[in-house]
């Protein structure tokens, strides 16, 4: 009887141990961002998560925390650095507190079109910035799109820099954006994105600036009247993992995750392009007034920012921006 019992225990262990090994080796990545579920970041993130789980046979899974559930972008960057958050999609300018040279992604009027920006970030400019990020325990997997930023406000349409005079506008919390809008005559101030809707609703700010996709997905049409297509910045988003998390993946799974990050980069960019083609009419249907803008006077008005920040970003990085921007 004892022998039979012992054999039964061994048989049970033989059937359960493989399951135990699979469960303990699985790695779950918390992937966070600050935007709503309806934004292309999260639509693409869900596709990425599904593909990663399938492509690694369940060895790696991705759980998405959207809409600022794990904090603002400053919190997410800090979480990535200490490893409490394994992955995030972040507007890349938010890396400036740890590496000031990342401010270069926010240079006003740097790109004549998004295709020039894609070539730069998928090329040498992106490689240089990825190297800087790794020095701060941040592994950038791929460059997604935040898109061209435009101004919304409740005062009047913006046609020229003179229309910005005294306009209370919320901007992202980086000094170059503040300097650019102050130089154009506006009254800019920073505020965390999660607080922006209520600040606009309460009249704390007259205006804000964001891509059309964020203006729509965040329902700013409920609290803003005018959209002026200034296109003053094209900025990327970074699909990023903590380096400590990346090192926990096998080389095989790293290759799979990297391939899928690139796949969903392209998908998310395509979504952004499709959105931009449709969102103007959607915003107009929501009651907003949309106007085209001659951007030349705005671009001329921020050239001092390029000069001012060349010492921060370095002549080499600035040279890369200029080379990719002017390439045919």
Secondary structure, DSSP 8 states (H G I E B T S, - for coil): -HHHHHHHHHHHHHHHHHHHHHHHH-EEEEEE-SS-TTSHHHHHHHHHHHHHHHHTTTSEEEEEE-TTTT--HHHHHHHHHHTSS-EEEEEGGGGTTT-GGGGGGG-TT--SSHHHHHHHHTTHHHHHHHHHHHTTTEEEEEEEEEEEEEEEESS----SGGGGTT-EEEE-S-HHHHHHHHHTT-EEEE--GGGHHHHHHTTS-SEEEEEHHHHHHTTGGGT--EEEEEEEEEEEEEEEEEHHHHHHS-HHHHHHHHHHHHHHHHHHHHHHHHHHHHHHHHHHHTT-EEEE---HHHHHHTHHHHHHHHHHH-HHHHHHHHHHHH--
